């Protein structure tokens, strides 16, 4: 019996890191608060409202944080629309295969909903998911399990019937806190997931079924 698969977006289904870096770099330069690539890498995957207070300093108002965040995301979406974004190896194939096998699938992302929609459209996957949960739907970012629990609720599945696919330690921990099994996709293979692979292409054919079966 199939269950539900909850997909992270950035770094899992698509490699959009360079677009995020360029948009942050250019936006922060406009604010006379330049950031380095190392600073960006350290915070990649966090919510904007977690990143910007540190980058803008303790005197930054909520209004400024919201304005800078919005400017960055507008630029990011422009880059996605004008670029050549493609699914990571194995991503589109697995999404299609799981649909054919009867699995319900959702995006569970810390990104704003507009970003998710633009990226899925660019990838040709806009109609491949049964639900989308994004930054606007939760009050705390990963590793808080909210995003996964809400996605499971929208799909109509208990946590024990869900498998989370993630590329970050925070996401894997969020899956654990939600009571869900996880697949960690990491080039260094060091995520503490229930199953770790360097690429989705490396997943065995029975991976999702075995994880759900093992979760009772």
C-alpha positions in Angstrom: 0.0 0.0 0.0 1.4 3.4 -1.0 1.7 6.4 1.3 2.8 10.0 1.0 6.1 11.5 0.0 7.0 15.0 1.2 9.6 16.7 -0.9 11.9 19.5 0.0 12.6 21.7 -3.0 15.9 23.6 -3.0 18.8 21.1 -3.1 16.5 18.1 -3.3 14.4 18.4 -6.5 16.5 21.3 -7.9 19.9 22.9 -7.5 19.0 26.6 -7.3 21.8 27.6 -5.0 23.6 29.8 -7.5 20.4 31.8 -8.2 19.9 32.3 -4.5 23.4 33.4 -4.1 23.3 36.0 -6.9 20.0 37.4 -5.7 21.2 37.7 -2.1 24.6 39.2 -3.2 23.1 41.8 -5.4 20.2 42.7 -3.0 22.6 43.1 0.0 25.0 45.2 -2.1 22.1 47.6 -2.8 21.6 47.8 1.0 25.3 48.7 1.6 25.5 45.5 3.7 27.5 43.1 1.5 27.7 39.4 2.3 30.3 36.8 1.4 29.7 33.5 -0.3 30.7 31.9 3.0 28.0 33.8 4.9 25.5 32.7 2.3 26.4 29.1 2.5 26.2 29.1 6.3 22.6 30.2 6.1 21.3 28.5 2.9 18.0 26.8 3.6 17.0 29.1 6.5 14.0 31.5 6.4 14.7 35.1 5.4 13.4 36.3 8.7 16.1 34.2 10.4 18.9 35.4 8.1 18.4 39.1 7.7 18.5 40.2 11.4 22.0 38.9 11.5 23.1 40.4 8.1 21.4 43.8 8.6 22.4 44.2 12.2 20.4 44.6 15.5 19.1 48.0 14.4 17.2 46.6 11.4 13.4 47.2 11.7 10.8 44.7 10.8 9.8 46.9 7.9 13.3 46.9 6.5 13.7 43.2 6.9 10.4 42.6 5.0 11.4 45.0 2.2 14.9 43.5 1.7 13.4 40.0 1.8 10.9 40.9 -0.8 13.4 42.5 -3.1 15.7 39.5 -2.9 12.8 37.1 -3.8 11.7 39.3 -6.7 15.2 39.1 -8.1 15.4 35.4 -7.5 12.2 34.7 -9.4 13.4 36.8 -12.3 16.6 34.8 -12.5 14.6 31.5 -12.4 12.3 32.7 -15.2 15.2 33.8 -17.4 17.5 30.9 -16.6 17.8 27.2 -17.5 16.7 25.5 -14.3 16.4 21.7 -14.5 15.5 19.0 -12.0 18.4 17.3 -10.2 19.3 13.8 -11.6 16.6 11.3 -10.9 14.1 13.9 -9.4 11.5 14.1 -12.2 11.8 10.4 -12.8 11.0 9.6 -9.2 8.1 12.0 -9.0 6.5 10.4 -12.1 7.2 6.9 -10.9 5.6 7.5 -7.5 2.5 9.1 -9.1 2.1 6.0 -11.2 2.4 3.8 -8.2 -0.3 5.7 -6.4 1.7 7.7 -3.9 0.4 11.1 -2.8 3.1 13.8 -3.0 3.6 17.3 -1.6 6.2 20.0 -1.5 7.2 20.9 2.0 9.5 23.9 1.7 10.7 26.8 3.7 10.6 29.0 0.5 7.9 31.5 -0.2 4.9 30.1 -2.2 5.6 32.4 -5.2 9.1 31.0 -5.4 7.9 27.4 -5.2 5.3 28.0 -8.0 7.9 29.7 -10.3 10.5 26.9 -9.7 8.0 24.1 -10.3 6.8 25.8 -13.5 10.4 26.1 -14.7 11.0 22.4 -14.0 7.8 21.3 -15.7 6.5 19.8 -12.5 3.8 22.3 -11.6 1.0 19.8 -11.9 2.9 16.9 -10.3 2.1 17.5 -6.7 -1.1 17.1 -4.7 -0.3 19.8 -2.2 2.2 22.5 -1.5 3.2 23.8 2.0 5.5 26.8 2.0 6.8 29.5 4.3 3.5 31.3 4.5 1.8 28.2 6.0 4.0 27.8 9.1 5.3 29.9 11.9 8.7 28.3 12.4 11.3 26.9 9.9 12.9 23.5 9.9 13.9 21.6 12.1 10.5 22.5 13.5 8.2 19.7 12.1 5.3 22.0 11.3 5.9 22.0 7.5 5.9 18.2 7.4 2.9 17.8 9.7 0.9 20.3 7.7 1.8 18.6 4.4 0.8 15.2 5.8 -2.5 16.6 7.0 -3.3 18.1 3.6 -2.6 14.8 1.9 -4.7 12.9 4.5 -1.9 10.6 5.8 -0.6 9.9 9.3 3.1 10.7 9.9 3.9 7.0 10.0 2.7 6.7 6.3 5.0 9.6 5.1 8.5 9.7 3.8 10.4 13.0 3.7 13.1 13.6 1.1 15.6 16.3 2.2 19.1 17.6 1.6 19.7 19.3 4.9 20.3 18.3 8.5 17.6 20.6 9.7 15.1 19.0 7.3 16.1 15.4 8.4 15.7 16.4 12.0 12.3 17.9 11.3 11.2 14.7 9.7 12.3 12.8 12.8 10.4 15.2 15.1 7.3 14.7 12.9 7.5 10.9 13.4 8.3 10.3 9.7 11.0 8.3 7.9 13.5 10.3 5.8 15.7 10.0 2.8 18.7 12.2 2.9 20.2 13.4 -0.4 23.7 14.7 0.2 26.9 14.7 -1.9 28.9 13.8 1.1 26.4 11.2 2.4 26.6 12.5 6.0 23.0 13.2 6.8 21.5 11.3 9.7 18.5 10.1 7.6 16.9 6.7 7.7 18.3 6.2 4.2 21.1 8.3 2.7 22.1 8.6 -1.0 24.4 10.9 -2.9 21.8 11.3 -5.7 18.2 10.3 -6.2 19.4 8.2 -9.1 21.0 5.9 -6.5 17.7 5.1 -4.7 16.7 1.5 -4.9 13.4 0.8 -6.5 11.8 -0.4 -3.3 13.2 2.5 -1.1 9.9 4.3 -0.3 7.8 1.2 0.2 10.4 -0.3 2.6 10.6 2.8 4.6 6.8 3.1 5.1 6.6 -0.6 5.8 9.3 -0.3 8.4 7.4 2.6 10.1 4.6 0.3 11.0 
